[in-house]
Amino acid sequence: MTQVWNINITNEDKEDVCISRLTLAVVKSGEYKNSFTKE
């Protein structure tokens, strides 16, 4: 499953970079999502 977080960051021209890094982090760390979601 590929989860993409749509976050609006207004920090110069690093918007795409932040979004890309976030997406990569989520894709690379699939288990991180499970850890992040604690019931």
C-alpha positions as CSV (number, residue, x, y, z in Angstrom):
1,M,0.0,0.0,0.0
2,T,1.3,3.4,-0.9
3,Q,0.2,6.2,1.4
4,V,0.9,9.8,0.4
5,W,0.5,12.6,2.8
6,N,-0.7,15.9,1.3
7,I,1.0,18.5,3.5
8,N,1.2,22.2,2.5
9,I,4.5,23.5,3.6
10,T,5.4,27.2,2.9
11,N,9.1,27.2,3.3
12,E,10.8,28.8,0.2
13,D,11.0,26.3,-2.6
14,K,11.4,23.3,-0.4
15,E,7.8,22.2,-0.7
16,D,8.4,19.6,-3.3
17,V,11.5,18.4,-1.5
18,C,9.7,18.0,1.8
19,I,6.8,16.2,0.2
20,S,9.1,13.9,-1.8
21,R,11.2,13.1,1.3
22,L,8.0,12.4,3.3
23,T,6.7,10.1,0.6
24,L,10.0,8.3,0.3
25,A,10.2,7.9,4.1
26,V,6.7,6.4,4.2
27,V,7.4,4.0,1.3
28,K,10.8,3.0,2.7
29,S,9.6,2.7,6.2
30,G,6.4,0.8,5.8
31,E,6.6,-0.5,9.3
32,Y,7.0,3.0,10.7
33,K,3.3,3.6,9.7
34,N,2.2,0.7,11.9
35,S,4.3,2.0,14.8
36,F,3.0,5.5,14.3
37,T,-0.6,4.2,14.5
38,K,-0.9,3.0,18.1
39,E,-4.3,1.7,19.3
